[in-house]
Amino acid sequence: LLVDRPDTFDWPEDLDENDAVGLCYTSGTTGNPKGVAYSHRSNVTHALAVGGVLGVDARDRFLLVVPMFHANAWGVPYVALVAGQTLLMPDRFLQGDHLAAFGEAEGATIGAGVPTIWTDMLRSLDDGSRKLPHVRTLLIGGSAAAPALIRGYWDRHGIDILHGWGMTETSPLASAAVEPPGLTRDDDEYWPYRFAQGRIVAGVEARLVDDDGNVVAWDGESIGEIQLRGPWITGSYLRTGGESETDVAEMAAKFDDGWLRTGDVGRISPDGYLVLTDRAKDVIKSGGEWISSVDLENALMAHPDVIEAAVIGVPDDRWDERPLATVVRAPGSSVTAADLQAFLADSFAKWQLPERWTFINEVPKTSVGKFDKKVLRQQYADDELDVDRI
């Protein structure tokens, strides 16, 4: 590819910082994929912010387990250019053992990937077959990381999991669970901060809006949809001219007077730490009360016999909607639905506990490794899941 190409580059004289430089599409977990164009300006400002959050420099060797088409490659290639760091790119070999071997051989010091990737790699580290002696931080995004995963890396391997949150529309970083000031790992208050989606990053403006359109307080209790604006937050989707009227209306509905409506629901503490409770379309409304699928999933994946768990809302004649827990057992495990329901009972009210359960071989995932709940909903609607009620 490069052998016949010049080794110098003439910088364009008429290049504007607001010109589009890249394009990614949303993963379509809640609708049709939408195009997001990034400008030179948005990529540079985002790279400076991410570099500051991660604290990287030219000595770092960054294990990038993120597809280049996914959410602007999390901005990492631009961060690498700014910091002068080395990128380690594993191609299509994304199994945990391969990644651990690659990271060990190449002296990785930091990494980025979705929870399913790091969950698989943790098993390779736990069985002692691989070690990552130089890795200090693994950045997790794309979906919520279970507290058991975050603690597993630190308690057993001394590797810090940095929980981040964002989306294709935000370039993608909007918050990061950085160290809470004044607390240490020995403090009871410390770990909830690290399990959160993190502090809103400098440069991003955030607000919470409730179902009635009211902006609510950052008091750590009030719930609302997270809305964002800032120099690397998109102000609109790419229009190609071929969209249907439904697509155009859906695209326009994602913005409110310059604010991006993220579709994520959560709360923000007075010191600016975000805790997501669910996607707006994934929250389960049962008998007029909300049940968080994320909370149930995190609790289930803390069970030693559970590898993966995804919870969806399914129709119910009496309560409108009830949670269905889909679970992937660990190899050799015979854990039952009753066992798992009892495991959850100490942390959830009785009415929040799923009575519908199914055990599957793998949770369906999108091309970037997120749980694809729309597939599970369709499988349930088509009666393809073997569901037990307890």
C-alpha positions in Angstrom: 0.0 0.0 0.0 2.8 2.5 0.9 5.7 1.4 -1.3 4.9 3.8 -4.2 3.5 6.6 -2.1 5.5 9.9 -1.3 7.0 10.3 2.1 6.1 14.0 2.3 2.8 15.8 2.5 1.9 19.3 1.4 -0.5 20.8 3.9 -3.6 22.3 2.1 -3.6 26.0 2.1 -7.4 26.4 2.3 -8.1 23.9 5.0 -10.6 25.1 7.5 -10.8 23.7 11.1 -14.5 23.2 10.7 -14.2 21.1 7.6 -15.4 17.5 8.0 -12.5 15.1 8.4 -14.2 11.8 9.4 -17.5 10.0 9.5 -18.9 7.3 11.7 -22.3 5.7 12.0 -24.1 5.0 15.2 -24.4 1.2 15.9 -28.2 1.2 15.5 -29.0 -0.5 18.9 -32.2 1.6 19.2 -33.0 2.4 15.5 -31.5 2.9 12.1 -27.8 3.9 12.1 -27.2 7.6 11.8 -24.1 9.4 10.3 -22.0 11.7 12.5 -19.4 13.8 10.8 -16.3 15.0 12.8 -14.4 18.2 12.1 -10.7 18.9 12.4 -11.6 21.1 15.3 -13.7 18.6 17.2 -11.1 15.9 16.8 -8.3 18.1 18.1 -10.2 19.4 21.1 -11.4 15.9 21.9 -7.9 14.5 21.7 -6.5 17.1 24.1 -9.3 16.3 26.6 -8.9 12.5 26.4 -5.1 12.8 26.7 -5.5 14.8 29.8 -8.0 12.3 31.3 -5.8 9.3 30.5 -2.5 10.9 31.4 -0.7 9.3 28.5 2.7 10.2 27.0 5.2 9.0 24.4 6.3 6.1 26.7 2.8 4.5 26.5 2.0 1.5 24.3 -1.8 1.6 23.8 -3.7 -1.7 23.2 -6.6 -0.4 21.1 -9.3 -3.1 21.1 -11.8 -0.8 19.4 -12.9 -1.1 15.8 -11.7 1.9 13.8 -15.3 2.4 12.6 -16.7 2.5 16.2 -17.4 6.0 17.6 -14.4 7.7 16.0 -12.1 4.9 17.2 -12.7 6.5 20.6 -10.4 9.3 19.4 -7.4 7.2 20.4 -5.5 7.5 17.1 -5.6 11.3 17.5 -4.6 11.1 21.1 -1.6 8.9 20.0 -0.6 11.5 17.5 -0.7 14.3 20.1 1.1 12.2 22.8 3.5 10.4 20.5 2.5 7.0 21.9 2.6 3.6 20.2 -0.6 2.0 19.1 -1.0 -1.8 19.4 -3.7 -3.0 17.1 -4.8 -6.7 17.4 -6.6 -6.9 14.0 -9.5 -9.5 14.2 -8.0 -11.5 17.1 -10.2 -10.4 19.9 -10.3 -13.5 22.1 -9.2 -12.8 25.6 -6.2 -15.2 25.5 -5.0 -13.7 22.2 -5.3 -10.2 23.6 -3.5 -11.0 26.8 -0.6 -12.7 24.9 -0.4 -9.8 22.5 -0.4 -7.2 25.3 2.2 -9.2 27.2 4.5 -9.6 24.3 4.3 -6.0 23.2 4.5 -4.4 26.7 1.1 -2.8 26.7 0.7 -0.1 29.3 -2.9 1.0 28.7 -5.9 -0.3 26.7 -9.4 0.5 25.5 -12.3 -1.8 24.8 -15.9 -2.8 25.6 -16.7 -4.8 28.7 -17.2 -8.1 26.9 -13.6 -7.9 25.6 -12.0 -7.3 29.0 -14.3 -9.8 30.7 -12.9 -12.5 28.4 -9.3 -11.4 29.0 -9.8 -11.4 32.7 -10.4 -15.1 32.6 -7.0 -15.6 30.9 -5.3 -13.6 33.6 -7.1 -15.3 36.4 -6.0 -18.8 35.3 -2.4 -17.7 35.4 -1.6 -18.4 31.8 -0.9 -14.7 31.0 0.3 -11.7 32.7 0.2 -8.0 31.9 2.9 -6.6 34.2 3.1 -3.2 32.5 -0.6 -2.4 32.2 -1.8 0.3 34.6 -5.2 1.2 33.1 -7.8 -0.3 30.9 -10.5 2.1 29.6 -14.0 0.6 29.4 -16.8 2.1 27.4 -19.6 1.2 25.0 -21.8 -0.2 27.7 -21.8 -0.3 31.5 -19.0 -2.4 33.2 -20.1 -4.6 36.1 -18.6 -3.7 39.4 -17.3 -7.3 39.7 -15.2 -6.8 36.6 -13.8 -3.5 37.9 -12.9 -5.0 41.2 -11.6 -8.2 39.7 -8.9 -6.5 37.7 -7.8 -4.3 40.6 -8.0 -6.9 43.5 -6.4 -9.8 41.6 -4.1 -8.0 39.1 -3.5 -4.4 40.2 -4.9 -3.1 37.0 -7.1 0.0 37.2 -10.4 0.0 35.2 -11.3 3.5 34.1 -15.0 3.6 33.4 -15.9 6.0 30.6 -19.2 7.0 29.0 -20.0 8.6 25.6 -21.4 7.8 22.2 -20.7 8.2 18.5 -22.3 11.6 18.7 -19.9 12.8 21.4 -16.6 11.8 19.6 -17.1 9.8 22.1 -15.8 10.8 25.5 -18.3 12.7 27.7 -17.4 11.5 31.2 -14.8 9.4 32.9 -14.7 7.8 36.4 -11.5 9.4 37.5 -10.2 9.2 41.0 -12.6 11.0 43.5 -10.7 13.7 45.3 -10.0 13.1 49.0 -10.8 9.4 48.9 -8.6 6.3 48.8 -9.4 2.7 47.9 -9.8 1.9 51.6 -12.7 4.3 52.0 -16.3 2.9 51.6 -17.3 5.9 49.5 -14.5 5.3 47.0 -15.7 2.4 44.9 -19.2 3.8 44.0 -17.4 6.7 42.3 -15.3 4.3 40.3 -18.4 2.2 39.4 -20.1 5.3 38.1 -19.9 6.5 34.5 -17.7 9.2 35.9 -17.2 13.0 36.1 -18.4 15.1 33.2 -15.3 15.9 31.2 -14.1 19.6 31.1 -15.4 21.1 27.9 -18.7 19.2 28.0 -21.8 20.8 29.3 -24.5 18.5 30.7 -28.0 18.7 32.0 -30.7 16.3 33.2 -34.3 16.6 31.8 -37.2 14.8 33.3 -40.2 13.3 31.4 -42.1 16.6 31.6 -39.2 18.5 30.0 -38.0 20.1 33.2 -34.3 20.5 33.9 -33.6 18.7 37.3 -30.9 19.2 39.9 -27.5 17.5 40.2 -28.3 16.2 43.6 -27.4 12.5 43.1 -31.1 11.5 43.4 -33.1 13.2 40.6 -33.4 11.1 37.5 -33.5 12.5 33.9 -32.3 12.0 30.4 -28.7 13.2 30.0 -28.4 16.0 27.4 -25.1 17.4 26.3 -23.4 20.1 24.3 -19.8 21.1 23.7 -17.0 21.6 21.1 -16.9 17.9 20.2 -20.6 17.1 20.6 -22.5 16.8 17.3 -25.2 19.4 16.5 -26.9 17.3 13.9 -26.8 14.1 11.9 -25.5 13.7 8.4 -28.3 14.2 5.8 -27.8 12.3 2.5 -31.2 13.2 1.0 -32.4 9.6 0.9 -33.9 9.6 4.3 -37.6 8.8 4.8 -39.9 11.2 6.6 -39.7 8.9 9.6 -35.9 9.0 9.6 -35.8 12.8 9.3 -38.3 13.2 12.2 -36.3 10.7 14.3 -33.0 12.6 13.6 -34.5 16.0 14.4 -36.0 14.7 17.7 -32.5 13.9 19.0 -31.7 17.6 19.4 -33.3 20.3 21.6 -32.1 23.9 20.9 -28.5 22.9 20.6 -28.5 20.1 23.1 -28.0 16.4 22.1 -30.6 14.2 23.7 -28.5 11.1 24.4 -31.4 8.7 25.2 -29.5 7.6 28.4 -31.2 8.0 31.7 -29.4 8.6 35.0 -28.5 11.0 37.8 -25.6 13.3 38.5 -24.0 13.9 41.9 -23.3 17.5 43.2 -19.6 17.0 42.3 -20.4 16.1 38.7 -20.3 12.3 38.7 -22.8 10.6 36.4 -24.5 7.3 37.2 -26.5 5.8 34.4 -29.6 3.9 35.3 -30.6 2.7 31.8 -31.2 3.6 28.2 -34.5 5.4 27.8 -35.7 2.5 25.6 -34.4 -0.2 28.0 -35.9 1.0 31.2 -38.6 -1.5 32.3 -41.8 0.1 33.5 -43.7 -2.4 35.6 -47.0 -1.4 37.2 -46.1 2.3 36.8 -42.7 1.8 38.6 -39.3 1.8 36.9 -36.9 -1.1 37.1 -33.3 -0.7 35.9 -32.1 -3.4 33.6 -28.5 -2.2 34.1 -28.7 -2.7 37.9 -30.1 -6.2 37.5 -27.4 -7.1 34.9 -24.5 -5.8 37.0 -25.8 -7.8 40.0 -26.2 -11.0 38.0 -22.7 -10.7 36.5 -21.3 -10.5 40.1 -22.4 -14.1 40.6 -19.4 -16.5 40.1 -21.5 -18.9 37.9 -22.6 -16.1 35.5 -20.4 -15.0 32.5 -22.9 -12.7 30.9 -26.4 -11.4 31.6 -28.8 -9.2 29.8 -32.2 -8.1 31.1 -35.1 -6.9 28.8 -38.6 -5.8 29.4 -41.3 -8.1 28.0 -45.1 -7.6 27.8 -47.2 -8.6 30.9 -51.0 -8.7 31.0 -51.1 -7.5 34.6 -48.1 -5.2 35.0 -47.7 -4.0 31.4 -44.0 -5.0 31.5 -41.8 -7.3 33.5 -38.1 -8.1 33.4 -36.8 -11.2 31.5 -33.3 -12.2 32.6 -31.2 -13.9 29.9 -28.1 -15.6 31.4 -24.9 -17.3 30.1 -23.7 -19.8 32.7 -20.0 -20.4 33.4 -18.6 -23.6 31.9 -19.7 -26.6 34.1 -22.1 -24.6 36.1 -25.6 -25.8 36.8 -26.9 -22.7 38.6 -30.6 -22.4 38.4 -33.0 -19.5 38.0 -34.2 -20.0 41.6 -30.5 -19.7 42.8 -30.0 -16.5 40.9 -33.3 -15.0 42.0 -32.3 -15.7 45.6 -28.9 -14.2 44.9 -30.6 -10.9 43.8 -33.1 -10.9 46.7 -30.7 -9.1 49.1 -30.2 -6.2 46.8 -33.6 -5.7 45.1 -37.2 -5.3 46.2 -39.3 -8.4 45.6 -41.3 -6.7 42.9 -38.1 -5.9 40.9 -37.0 -9.5 40.8 -37.4 -11.3 37.4 -39.7 -14.2 37.4 -38.9 -15.0 33.7 -35.5 -16.6 33.0 -33.7 -18.1 30.1 -30.3 -19.6 29.8 -28.5 -19.0 26.5 -25.1 -19.8 25.0 -24.2 -16.2 24.3 -25.8 -12.8 24.6 -26.3 -11.4 21.0 -23.9 -8.5 20.3 -23.6 -5.7 17.9 -20.5 -5.4 15.6 -18.7 -3.4 18.4 -19.5 -5.9 21.2 -22.5 -4.3 22.9 -25.4 -6.4 24.1 -28.0 -6.2 21.3 -31.2 -6.2 23.2 -33.4 -5.6 20.1 -32.3 -9.1 19.0 -33.3 -10.6 22.3 -36.7 -8.8 22.2 -37.3 -10.1 18.7 -36.3 -13.6 19.7 -38.8 -13.4 22.6 -41.5 -12.1 20.3 -40.8 -15.0 17.9 -40.9 -17.5 20.8 -37.3 -18.6 20.1 -36.2 -18.4 23.7 -36.8 -21.2 26.2 -38.3 -19.2 29.0 -39.0 -20.5 32.5 -41.2 -18.8 35.1 -40.6 -19.1 38.8 
